[in-house]
Structure formats: C-alpha cells, structure tokens
Amino acid sequence: MTTPDSASSKKRPTHYRYMILLMVFLSIALNHGDRATFSIAGTDMVNAAGLDIVALGYLISTFTWAYVLGQYPGGWLLDRFGSKRVLVTGVFTWSLFVFLVGFSTSFDNVWVTRIMMFGFIFMMGLIEAPTLPANSRFLAAWFPARERGKASGFTTAAQYFALVVFLPLMGWFSYTYGWESVFWFMGGLGILVSLLMHRVLADTPRVHPLVNSEELDYIQSGGGLTNLKASKKGDNAGKGYTRKLLTNRLALGVYMGQFFFTVLSYFFLTWFPVYLVHDRGMTILKAGFVASLPALCGCAGALLGGVLSDHMLSRGFSLSAARKTPIVIGMLLAVSMVICNYVDSAWIVVAIMSLAFFGKGFGAMGWCVVSDFSPKEAIGLSGGLFNMIGNISGIFTPIIIAYIIKDTGSFNGALIFVGVCAFLNLCCYLFVAGKIQRLSFDADHHDRNRLPEEPHVSH
C-alpha cells in the first residue's frame, strides 16, 4: 500500500488507460456505424436485389442472428486468447466483409446476388459479436471502479458518435455515389483503424511498456483487475460459470434489462432515418443530417449519465444506487418518444426524439454494470451472455417493426412498442436485479471479489 508521504515522492502516474479507452471507443463507433449502413443504404440495397421493405427487416435480422450466435463463442474467445487479439482480428475481418457488401449486387443472377448479400451481412454480424464484451473486459482491467462509470459513458457515447458523424457522411455518399459507396467507405475505414489498434492496445496495464508503476497502482488499488489474463485452460463454461450466471438474480436482471434496451438501440440505429423518410417525408440526404441531431443528444446523455453515476459513488452512495439512478431517469425520458404519434410538425418530432435519444444514452449503464458484477474469471463470458441475450430482441425487432409499417402504413405502433420496452428495461433493474457487487462463485471466499471502493450511503 502506498502512504501519502511515499506517494508525494513518486513520479506522476501516466494516463495510458485513456488511450485504451479511445481505441475501444473507435471499435464501438465502427461496430454501430456498420449497423447504421442499413438505415441509409438498406432501402436502395434491397431494391437492387428485387426485394421490398419487409426484406430489409429480414436482412437486419440476419445480421442480428449472426451477432447473437457469435456472443457465446466470442466471450469464450476473449477469456481464452485475450481482448487485444480477438478485437483487432475482429475489426479487420468484419470490415473486410462490410467492404464486400458493396459488391454483392455485381452478379448477373438475382439469386446469387441475394445469397451474397445475406451471406456477407451474416459474416459481419458473426465477427462483430465480441466487440462489446471486449469493451467490458478492457474497462474491468484498465479502470478503477471510481472511473468506470465515466469510462463506460464515454464508450457508450461511441454508439451515438457513430450516428452523428457517419449518418450525414453515409447520406452524402449514398446520394452522390450510390448505396454501394456507403459500404466501401465504412469497410475501408475499419481496416485502417484495425491497424492502429494493433499498435496501441494491450490486454492489461501490467503488460504495456508505456504504463508506469504509479498508474498501475492507481488502477489496481481502485478495483481494476490488472491481473486479468487469457486463460490457458480456456473453457470457463466447463467450470459451470454459464449455469451459475444464468441462475443468479443480479446477472439475470441485468441480462433481461439489456434484452429490452436493445430494442431501443435497433430502432435508433436502423429504423429512425427510415421513419423520417417514410412518415415525415424527408429525403434520404436530409434524413441523414437530421437524424444526427438526436444522436448528438444521445452522445451527451451517455457522457452525463456516466458522470452522474461516478459522482454519486464518490459522494457515498452505494454502487447499486449510483448505477441504477441514471438507468431509471434515462428510460423514463426514452418513453417520451410515444408523444411523436400525436405531433404533426417534423421539427417538434425531432425535438422529442432528441429528448428520448438523450434518455437512452443517459440510461445506458448496462456495460458498466457488467464490468462491476462479473466474476473476474469469466468477464468475457458474462459480457457475451449479456450481449447475446440483449441482441435476441434485435432478431425480432426489425421484423416486428417492418410488419407494423407494412400492415398499418405508419410507425405509430412501432413507437409504442419501443417505448414499452424502455419501461420494461427500467423494471428489470428496479425489481429483478438486486444489489450490484462483484460476484464470486467460490463458496469459501464469497466476498473476495467485492469492489474495494464500493461505498455505502452516508447518513
């Protein structure tokens, strides 16, 4: 332990953890930017293959099926081979498939075109699967709990940053050069970023030469899992962690909450610009720019939610209160999107959606909670389960919304569906998940992995 006297004589700690955070931010921005391609290029893409809007729902669902299927093995790969190797390889490979989607309609045979299109998108989803579980693993290894809320908020903001930056660009590319250019741009960018990540990332601060002992001590003393390493034996599932996580009340409540939260994510990522075109009469170019405004509010919400959570923790609130409060406030704000059904002005709709988007970002604490409670031997696996269960809803959401639009001619029912899911996410954290603390399934050392800095409410 470092005493105040000895600390004053030491060097100032490095801050390399923020460089790691930036790399994770970029990987998540690319991940969500790739999904947003469907909202800008999707309608023209399926038309080029002789398909309709319902087919777009199935196309997005294909991505999500693959994404869900990849979660469990992706989490295992993270625990087996480490975060850096899996994430860097994944970003490079999925970006290659994104690039290839732009060539999927180059075939003369319409059935070959459709098979290639669905096949490339399936591979995108499968390989992108470990991205968010890797985020959880990096946060647990590189950040003390007192900074983890802000770090999680920053990485969550990457989802909205992707929309703010990429939607206008993709709208311009699609309008000027055709839908194919959207995939060529995103794929090429991802390949370049993967090369940068290879140079910068490391699994833990212990193995990076640019991290000094002061920063390492700061992270470790604050609850960062600096000893986290790839498992030589590999199969955590064989140790029973999967069954124990799925039967634990805290884990199950958080996983169920993510199931409902993901409905909001898929609506804003893949359907919101389509809503602006279909129900509000905007061009795809205008929709790309307009949709970036609510996304900017979502980005601000994510950052502020993390700041509030860490501030509450520093003021003596329990970890549970600090993490759940932004979720409750954010989901109540997100429900406001239903009001759009009763408004005619397109700009008032954008304002309401901006509030809902802010709420979605403000309440997006799920990955932070996963970093807080997952047993240290299975953080990748727990993140994979969390993301897998969450994205099961993403399989059905695009199809449900597509059929609602087809059968009713509007998005009104879709907004009600998404709003109800936001409220159910809130209920999972309030009424299912109990106290948030580091889980340990070792009966002899039940509290061994409790976060050391977890304070209780001061009176």
C-alpha positions in Angstrom: 0.0 0.0 0.0 1.2 3.5 -0.8 1.3 6.0 2.0 0.7 9.8 1.4 4.3 10.5 2.3 5.7 8.0 -0.2 3.2 8.9 -2.8 4.5 12.5 -2.8 8.0 11.4 -3.7 6.8 9.3 -6.6 6.5 10.2 -10.2 3.2 11.4 -11.5 1.1 8.5 -12.9 0.8 8.0 -16.6 -2.6 8.1 -18.2 -2.3 5.5 -20.9 -5.7 4.0 -19.9 -7.3 6.8 -21.8 -5.6 5.8 -25.0 -7.0 2.3 -24.5 -10.4 3.9 -23.9 -10.0 5.8 -27.2 -9.3 2.5 -29.1 -12.4 0.9 -27.6 -14.4 3.9 -28.5 -13.3 3.7 -32.1 -14.1 -0.1 -32.3 -17.7 0.5 -30.9 -18.2 3.5 -33.2 -17.3 1.3 -36.2 -19.5 -1.5 -34.9 -22.5 0.8 -34.7 -21.6 2.7 -37.8 -21.7 -0.6 -39.8 -25.2 -1.3 -38.5 -26.3 2.2 -39.4 -25.5 1.5 -43.1 -28.8 -0.4 -43.2 -30.8 2.8 -42.3 -29.1 4.8 -45.1 -28.3 2.3 -47.8 -30.7 -0.5 -46.9 -33.8 0.5 -48.9 -31.8 1.0 -52.1 -29.8 -2.2 -51.5 -32.8 -4.4 -51.2 -34.4 -2.7 -54.2 -31.3 -3.5 -56.2 -31.8 -7.2 -55.3 -35.5 -7.0 -56.3 -36.8 -7.1 -52.6 -39.1 -4.9 -50.5 -39.1 -3.2 -47.1 -40.0 -6.4 -45.3 -36.9 -8.0 -46.8 -34.9 -5.1 -45.2 -36.3 -6.2 -41.8 -35.1 -9.8 -42.5 -31.8 -8.5 -43.7 -31.2 -6.6 -40.4 -32.4 -9.7 -38.6 -29.9 -11.8 -40.4 -27.1 -9.6 -39.1 -28.6 -9.9 -35.6 -29.0 -13.7 -35.7 -25.3 -14.0 -36.6 -24.4 -11.4 -33.9 -26.3 -13.4 -31.3 -24.8 -16.7 -32.4 -21.3 -15.2 -32.0 -21.8 -13.9 -28.5 -21.1 -17.0 -26.5 -18.1 -18.2 -28.5 -16.9 -14.6 -28.7 -17.0 -14.3 -24.9 -15.1 -17.6 -24.6 -12.5 -16.4 -27.2 -11.9 -13.2 -25.2 -11.3 -15.2 -22.0 -9.1 -17.7 -23.8 -7.0 -15.5 -26.1 -7.3 -12.1 -24.5 -9.1 -8.9 -25.6 -6.5 -7.4 -27.9 -6.0 -10.4 -30.2 -9.7 -11.1 -30.6 -10.8 -7.4 -31.0 -8.1 -6.4 -33.5 -8.6 -9.5 -35.7 -12.3 -9.0 -35.5 -12.3 -5.3 -36.6 -10.1 -6.2 -39.6 -12.1 -9.2 -40.7 -15.6 -7.7 -40.3 -14.5 -4.6 -42.1 -13.4 -6.7 -45.0 -16.9 -8.2 -45.2 -18.5 -4.7 -44.9 -16.4 -3.7 -47.9 -17.6 -6.8 -49.8 -21.3 -6.0 -49.3 -20.8 -3.1 -51.7 -20.1 -5.7 -54.4 -23.0 -8.0 -53.6 -25.2 -6.9 -56.5 -22.4 -7.2 -59.1 -23.6 -10.7 -60.1 -25.9 -11.2 -63.1 -28.0 -13.8 -61.3 -30.5 -12.3 -58.9 -30.4 -15.3 -56.6 -26.6 -15.2 -56.4 -26.9 -11.5 -55.5 -29.3 -12.2 -52.7 -27.2 -15.1 -51.3 -24.1 -13.0 -51.4 -25.8 -10.0 -49.8 -27.3 -12.1 -46.9 -24.1 -14.1 -46.6 -21.8 -11.1 -46.3 -24.1 -9.5 -43.8 -24.3 -12.7 -41.7 -20.5 -12.7 -41.5 -20.5 -9.1 -40.5 -22.7 -9.9 -37.5 -20.9 -13.0 -36.5 -17.5 -11.4 -36.4 -18.6 -8.2 -34.7 -20.0 -10.2 -31.8 -17.1 -9.9 -29.3 -16.7 -6.1 -29.7 -18.9 -5.0 -26.7 -17.8 -7.9 -24.4 -14.2 -6.8 -25.2 -15.2 -3.3 -24.0 -16.4 -4.7 -20.7 -13.1 -6.7 -20.3 -11.0 -3.6 -21.1 -12.9 -1.5 -18.6 -12.5 -4.1 -15.9 -8.8 -4.4 -16.4 -7.8 -0.8 -17.1 -10.1 1.4 -14.9 -10.7 1.6 -11.2 -14.4 1.5 -10.3 -14.5 5.2 -9.4 -13.8 6.0 -13.0 -15.6 3.1 -14.6 -19.0 5.0 -14.9 -17.4 7.8 -16.9 -15.4 5.4 -19.0 -18.5 3.3 -19.7 -20.4 6.5 -20.6 -17.6 7.5 -23.0 -17.6 4.2 -24.8 -21.4 4.2 -24.9 -21.2 7.6 -26.5 -19.4 5.9 -29.3 -22.7 4.5 -30.5 -24.2 8.0 -30.9 -20.9 9.5 -32.2 -21.2 6.9 -35.0 -24.6 8.3 -35.9 -23.6 11.9 -35.5 -20.6 11.5 -37.8 -21.4 8.6 -40.1 -25.1 9.2 -40.9 -24.5 12.6 -42.7 -21.5 11.1 -44.5 -23.3 8.0 -45.5 -26.3 10.0 -46.7 -24.0 12.1 -48.8 -22.1 9.1 -50.2 -25.4 7.3 -51.0 -27.0 10.3 -52.6 -23.8 11.2 -54.6 -22.2 7.8 -55.5 -24.9 5.2 -54.8 -25.6 2.9 -51.9 -22.5 0.7 -52.6 -20.1 3.5 -51.7 -21.5 3.5 -48.1 -20.1 0.0 -47.5 -16.9 0.7 -49.3 -16.3 3.7 -47.1 -17.1 2.0 -43.8 -15.2 -1.1 -44.7 -12.0 0.7 -45.7 -12.1 2.9 -42.6 -12.4 -0.2 -40.4 -9.4 -1.9 -41.9 -7.3 1.2 -41.3 -8.5 1.5 -37.7 -7.7 -2.1 -37.0 -4.0 -1.5 -37.9 -3.9 1.4 -35.5 -5.5 -0.7 -32.7 -2.8 -3.4 -33.2 -0.1 -0.8 -32.3 -1.9 0.7 -29.3 -3.9 -2.0 -27.4 -2.8 -4.3 -24.6 -4.9 -6.7 -22.6 -3.9 -5.2 -19.2 -1.8 -2.3 -17.9 0.7 -4.8 -16.5 1.9 -5.7 -19.9 2.2 -2.3 -21.6 5.6 -0.5 -21.5 4.0 3.0 -21.5 2.2 2.4 -18.2 4.3 3.3 -15.2 4.0 1.8 -11.7 2.1 4.7 -10.3 -0.7 4.4 -12.9 -0.7 0.6 -12.4 -1.0 1.1 -8.6 -3.8 3.6 -9.0 -5.8 1.3 -11.2 -5.2 -1.8 -9.0 -5.9 -0.1 -5.7 -9.2 1.2 -7.1 -10.5 -2.3 -8.0 -9.1 -2.6 -11.6 -8.5 -6.3 -12.5 -4.9 -5.7 -13.6 -4.1 -9.4 -13.2 -6.7 -10.3 -15.8 -5.2 -12.6 -18.4 -6.0 -15.1 -21.1 -6.9 -18.4 -19.7 -4.5 -21.2 -20.5 -7.2 -23.8 -19.9 -9.8 -21.8 -21.7 -13.2 -23.3 -21.1 -14.9 -21.3 -18.4 -18.2 -22.7 -19.4 -16.9 -26.1 -18.4 -16.4 -24.8 -14.9 -20.1 -24.1 -14.6 -19.9 -20.3 -14.9 -22.6 -20.2 -17.6 -25.2 -22.0 -15.5 -24.3 -20.0 -12.4 -24.6 -16.7 -14.2 -27.9 -17.6 -15.7 -29.4 -18.6 -12.4 -28.0 -15.6 -10.4 -30.7 -12.9 -9.8 -28.3 -10.0 -10.3 -26.9 -11.3 -13.6 -30.3 -12.4 -14.8 -31.9 -9.0 -14.0 -29.1 -7.1 -15.9 -29.3 -9.5 -18.9 -33.1 -9.2 -19.1 -32.8 -5.4 -18.9 -30.4 -5.5 -21.9 -33.0 -7.6 -23.8 -35.4 -4.7 -23.7 -32.8 -2.0 -24.0 -31.6 -3.4 -27.3 -35.0 -2.8 -28.9 -34.3 0.9 -28.5 -30.8 0.5 -29.9 -32.0 -1.2 -33.1 -34.8 1.3 -33.6 -32.5 4.3 -33.5 -29.6 2.6 -35.4 -31.6 1.0 -38.2 -35.1 2.5 -38.4 -35.0 6.1 -37.3 -33.8 7.6 -40.6 -36.4 5.4 -42.4 -39.1 6.8 -40.1 -38.1 10.3 -41.1 -38.4 9.4 -44.8 -41.5 7.2 -44.5 -43.6 9.1 -42.0 -42.2 12.6 -42.1 -41.5 13.0 -45.9 -37.8 13.8 -45.8 -35.3 12.9 -48.5 -32.6 10.3 -47.5 -30.0 13.1 -47.7 -31.9 15.3 -45.3 -32.8 12.4 -43.1 -29.1 11.5 -42.7 -28.3 15.0 -41.4 -31.5 15.4 -39.3 -31.0 12.0 -37.6 -27.6 13.1 -36.4 -29.2 15.8 -34.1 -30.9 13.3 -31.8 -27.8 11.2 -31.9 -25.8 14.1 -30.7 -28.2 14.4 -27.7 -27.7 10.6 -27.1 -23.9 11.2 -27.0 -24.3 13.9 -24.4 -26.7 11.7 -22.4 -24.2 8.9 -22.3 -21.4 11.1 -21.1 -23.6 12.8 -18.4 -25.1 9.5 -17.2 -21.6 8.2 -16.5 -20.6 11.4 -14.8 -23.6 11.3 -12.5 -23.0 7.7 -11.7 -19.4 8.2 -10.6 -20.3 11.4 -8.8 -22.9 9.6 -6.7 -20.3 6.9 -6.0 -17.8 9.5 -4.8 -20.4 11.1 -2.6 -21.0 8.0 -0.6 -24.0 6.4 -2.4 -23.9 2.6 -2.9 -22.8 1.1 -6.1 -26.3 0.0 -6.8 -27.8 3.4 -6.4 -25.1 5.1 -8.4 -25.6 2.7 -11.4 -29.4 2.3 -11.3 -30.3 6.0 -10.9 -29.2 7.1 -14.4 -31.0 4.0 -15.8 -34.3 4.9 -14.2 -34.1 8.6 -15.3 -32.9 7.7 -18.8 -35.6 5.1 -19.5 -38.4 7.4 -18.3 -37.1 10.1 -20.8 -36.9 7.5 -23.6 -40.6 6.6 -23.2 -41.4 10.2 -24.3 -40.9 9.1 -28.0 -44.5 7.9 -27.9 -45.6 11.5 -27.9 -44.5 11.7 -31.5 -47.6 9.9 -32.6 -49.6 12.9 -31.6 -47.5 15.6 -33.2 -47.6 16.9 -36.8 -44.6 19.2 -37.0 -41.4 17.3 -38.2 -39.2 19.6 -36.1 -41.2 19.0 -32.9 -40.8 15.3 -33.6 -37.0 15.7 -33.9 -37.0 17.6 -30.6 -39.0 14.9 -28.8 -36.8 12.2 -30.4 -33.7 14.1 -29.2 -35.1 14.0 -25.6 -35.7 10.3 -26.0 -32.3 9.7 -27.5 -30.7 11.7 -24.6 -32.6 9.4 -22.2 -31.4 6.3 -24.0 -27.8 7.5 -23.7 -28.2 8.6 -20.1 -29.6 5.3 -19.0 -27.1 3.1 -21.0 -25.2 1.8 -17.9 -25.5 -1.9 -18.7 -21.9 -2.5 -19.8 -20.6 -0.6 -16.8 -22.7 -2.8 -14.5 -21.4 -5.9 -16.3 -17.8 -4.7 -15.6 -18.9 -4.2 -11.9 -20.5 -7.5 -11.2 -19.0 -10.2 -13.5 -16.7 -12.8 -11.8 -13.2 -11.9 -12.7 -12.6 -15.4 -14.2 -15.4 -15.0 -16.7 -15.8 -11.3 -17.6 -15.6 -12.1 -21.3 -18.2 -14.9 -20.9 -20.5 -12.7 -18.8 -20.3 -9.9 -21.4 -21.0 -12.4 -24.1 -24.1 -13.7 -22.3 -25.2 -10.1 -21.6 -24.9 -9.1 -25.3 -26.3 -12.4 -26.6 -29.5 -12.2 -24.5 -29.8 -8.4 -25.3 -29.5 -9.0 -29.0 -32.0 -11.8 -29.2 -34.5 -9.0 -29.1 -32.6 -7.5 -32.1 -33.5 -10.6 -34.1 -37.2 -9.9 -33.8 -37.3 -6.1 -33.5 -36.5 -5.3 -37.2 -39.1 -7.8 -38.4 -41.8 -6.7 -36.0 -41.3 -3.0 -37.0 -41.3 -3.9 -40.7 -44.6 -5.7 -40.4 -46.1 -2.9 -38.3 -45.2 -0.5 -41.1 -46.5 -2.8 -43.8 -49.8 -3.5 -42.0 -50.6 -0.1 -40.6 -48.8 2.2 -43.1 -47.1 4.2 -40.3 -44.6 3.9 -37.5 -47.2 4.8 -34.7 -47.4 1.2 -33.4 -43.6 0.8 -33.6 -43.0 3.8 -31.4 -45.4 2.4 -28.8 -43.6 -1.0 -28.9 -40.2 0.6 -28.4 -41.5 2.9 -25.6 -42.9 -0.1 -23.7 -39.6 -1.9 -24.0 -37.8 1.1 -22.5 -40.1 1.0 -19.5 -39.6 -2.8 -19.1 -35.8 -2.3 -19.0 -36.3 0.1 -16.1 -38.4 -2.6 -14.3 -35.7 -5.2 -14.7 -33.2 -3.1 -12.8 -35.6 -2.0 -10.1 -37.4 -5.2 -9.4 -35.3 -8.1 -10.6 -31.6 -7.2 -10.2 -30.6 -6.8 -6.5 -27.5 -5.3 -5.0 -24.7 -4.7 -7.5 -21.4 -6.2 -6.4 -18.6 -8.4 -7.8 -19.9 -11.9 -8.0 -17.8 -14.8 -6.8 -18.9 -18.4 -7.1 -16.3 -19.7 -4.7 -18.2 -20.6 -1.6 -15.1 -20.2 0.7 -14.4 -16.7 -0.5 -17.8 -15.3 -1.1 -16.8 -11.6 -0.8 -13.3 -12.0 -2.2 -14.1 -10.1 -5.4 -16.3 -7.3 -4.0 -15.2 -3.9 -5.3 -12.9 -2.4 -2.6 -14.1 1.1 -3.2 -17.8 0.3 -3.1 -19.2 2.8 -0.5 -22.5 2.8 1.3 -25.0 5.6 1.5 -23.7 8.1 4.0 -26.1 9.5 6.6 
